[in-house]
């Protein structure tokens, strides 16, 4: 079946999450992704368990759930790029690829003669994307960093967490490495834009993606609230700074999200609460007034929400067309009929002889649908195949490389 990117080949020199997330997106859309890993060790996240995938006999493999989450559909070759022979193989592979993605520290690949300027000489059509913590320029460019650091430096954690006057107040990180995943998504978009530009220019180009930049950009309207009004955004827990009521309410059992986005929805919400007086109260009738009088309105709503369970409120509010939703635990997520209908869980064949669970890509195409043909590769699973078929190395040459621990 034809896929959107089946005509593209990607050389993947990434590890951990931001880079692998980007190249997994490209693999999902049909690109051939060749992931280069360290001999004997591979991507750091292969060992980030438990849990580890179990093979057909129930034995733990060497592949963690973390690694499986970001490397679906790729080919793995092992290669020691610290050696001159390994570096030459990277150059040979890059000659046959459309895109190279890497997330080494700034300047590391240049020491190996594998910087963009080096590769562009042998393949000027190549799109070369670097993903780093702070970007390629600026005073912090050489420094290492992880997602947690950037959630703090980028301002995201100053917005996330309970309000200062509530129990448990303080900054919180997001429950996943959102900076990594966001940078990976920006990298995917940038790569596709550069490839589109190549159609008209005939030339590749260099892309510089920073996790810190990505988190700062994620602040979106909260940052604009500050830049326009000069007022420091404050943590509101699960509340919204510009819309009321737009938050989580505790129920008799469970918690429900109420997301009232306009005055019409607010009137419907008051009907569902059986409190029509709240809809005509001059303190709460309009959105601006509800923001100013949040502290008078929310306690009244909170008391009412405690009279029914989460699912009772969801069913009732939906009848009144009030935007709402339950707060699910992970098991409830995959039991929900909408999520089951959308087939967000996928089970993909793994080389260990089992089906590896995964999450479907949310991009849905009418003519070039995403299919899930293979899980993340085992370490070096495709080394011989890639060297023989793409670079025309003989079995003897490959054996010699393996003997010298180049692959």
Secondary structure, 3 states (H helix, E strand, C coil): CCCCCCCCEEEEECCCCHHHHHHHHHHHCCCEEEEEECCCCCCHHHHCCCCEEECCCCCEEEEEHHHHHHCCCCEEEECCCCCHHHHHHHHHHHHCCCEEEECCCCCHHHHCCCCHHHHHHHCCCCEEEEEECCCCCCCCCCCCCCHHHHHHHCCHHHHCCCCCCCCCCCCCCCCCCHHHHHHHHHHHHHHHHHHHHHHHHCCCCEEEEEHHHHHHHHCHHHHHHHHHHCCCCCCCCCCCCCCCCEEEEECCCCEEEEECCCHHHHHHHHHHHCCHHHHHCCCCCCHHHHHHCHHHHHHHHHHHHCCCCHHHHHHHHHHCCCCEEECCCHHHHCCCHHHHHCCCEEEEECCCCCEEEEECCCCCCCCCCCCCCCCCCCCCCCHHHHHHHCCCCCHHHHHHHHHCCCC
